[in-house]
Amino acid sequence: MSIKVDPGWWKTLFDEVYLLTDARSVCDEKLTRRETDVVCDLIPLEMHHRILDLCGGQGRHSMELSSRGFSSCTVLDYSQYLIDVGMEMASRSGCKVEFLQGDARETGLAGSSYDHVLILGNSIGYLPCSDDDSRILMEAYRLLKPGSWILVDVADGEQVRDSLNPNAWHEIDEDIVVCRTRQIEGGSVLAREVVVSKEKGLIRDQSYCIRYFEAETLRDMMIGAGFETVRVHRDFKLHDKEGDYGFMNRRMIVTAKKPEDE
Ligand SMILES: C[S@@+](CC[C@H](N)C(=O)[O-])C[C@H]1O[C@@H](n2cnc3c(N)ncnc32)[C@H](O)[C@@H]1O
């Protein structure tokens, strides 16, 4: 039986429970540092550049970049909860990062105003219509200055398709267990996530649907959005321990440039 998914799931899932269920990936400072090292290796970031961390969640990469001396990082995310968490963390640690709530398809930000757009941590493929992924890439294109770079970090679609574990579970601590049932359907992973606390009982029972991308598909989408010099870098395994990290297991990173003459 197919897992039923509310198409608006992505508007509500990214809350305090997400920061627990996905903590092994999105609250691990060492992992964030390794991911940031990869970003710095693959695109020509300079300290004064304006960097937009699109779908940036609680801004973990922007805060890491800011702590390395990058002076102009902006996080835009749909989740007001994550934006509030990020603002609080930035003010506690003294990081000068700007946080904005918005929709990556239509940010309302000024065109040609960023030197880099980063879309990290598998943050596309959530919206109900596949055209929405292209709309996010087209919006990134509009926001970039001519001659500047985008970097997109997503799950490697081939690996998702060939080796997704249909049943996965992990403990967060002594109290909380996360169980995921997954199935592949038409280029997407449908998943049901049940989170149980031994003390409090059921914390979450929610389903979601995430599209995965094959290298060629993502390359074509980048070219379709107007980018050139599209490079697909594969086989990134960034966690230091073996485990089932779902979409974060093996990554594919795509870099591309907005033409100089645009
Ligand atoms: C898996 S999280 C990753 C967040 C962050 N990039 C990281 O690596 O920690 C995906 C994020 O994408 C955001 N997101 C998804 N669709 C979005 C949209 N249309 N506009 C803005 N943010 C979106 C979610 O709110 C969520 O914070």
The ligand as a MOL file (V3000), in Angstrom:
LIG
                    3D

  0  0  0     0  0            999 V3000
M  V30 BEGIN CTAB
M  V30 COUNTS 27 29 0 0 0
M  V30 BEGIN ATOM
M  V30 1 C 16.7880 19.2090 5.0150 0
M  V30 2 S 16.6010 20.8770 5.4280 0 CHG=1
M  V30 3 C 18.2580 21.4430 5.1460 0
M  V30 4 C 18.4970 22.8120 5.6840 0
M  V30 5 C 19.9160 23.3220 5.5050 0
M  V30 6 N 20.2330 23.6010 4.1410 0
M  V30 7 C 20.9110 22.3770 6.1340 0
M  V30 8 O 21.6860 21.7530 5.3970 0
M  V30 9 O 20.9010 22.2650 7.3560 0 CHG=-1
M  V30 10 C 15.6920 21.5390 4.0660 0
M  V30 11 C 15.2590 22.9630 4.2630 0
M  V30 12 O 14.6870 23.4520 3.0470 0
M  V30 13 C 13.6670 24.3740 3.4010 0
M  V30 14 N 12.7920 24.5470 2.2520 0
M  V30 15 C 12.1620 23.5860 1.5420 0
M  V30 16 N 11.4490 24.1330 0.5450 0
M  V30 17 C 11.6160 25.4810 0.6400 0
M  V30 18 C 11.1270 26.5910 -0.1010 0
M  V30 19 N 10.2940 26.4460 -1.1420 0
M  V30 20 N 11.5270 27.8070 0.2740 0
M  V30 21 C 12.3420 27.9920 1.3170 0
M  V30 22 N 12.8190 26.9800 2.0690 0
M  V30 23 C 12.4650 25.7380 1.7290 0
M  V30 24 C 13.0160 23.7320 4.6070 0
M  V30 25 O 12.2530 24.6400 5.3600 0
M  V30 26 C 14.2160 23.1680 5.3500 0
M  V30 27 O 14.7080 24.0490 6.2940 0
M  V30 END ATOM
M  V30 BEGIN BOND
M  V30 1 1 1 2
M  V30 2 1 2 3
M  V30 3 1 2 10
M  V30 4 1 3 4
M  V30 5 1 4 5
M  V30 6 1 5 6
M  V30 7 1 5 7
M  V30 8 2 7 8
M  V30 9 1 7 9
M  V30 10 1 10 11
M  V30 11 1 11 12
M  V30 12 1 11 26
M  V30 13 1 12 13
M  V30 14 1 13 14
M  V30 15 1 13 24
M  V30 16 1 14 15
M  V30 17 1 14 23
M  V30 18 2 15 16
M  V30 19 1 16 17
M  V30 20 1 17 18
M  V30 21 2 17 23
M  V30 22 1 18 19
M  V30 23 2 18 20
M  V30 24 1 20 21
M  V30 25 2 21 22
M  V30 26 1 22 23
M  V30 27 1 24 25
M  V30 28 1 24 26
M  V30 29 1 26 27
M  V30 END BOND
M  V30 END CTAB
M  END
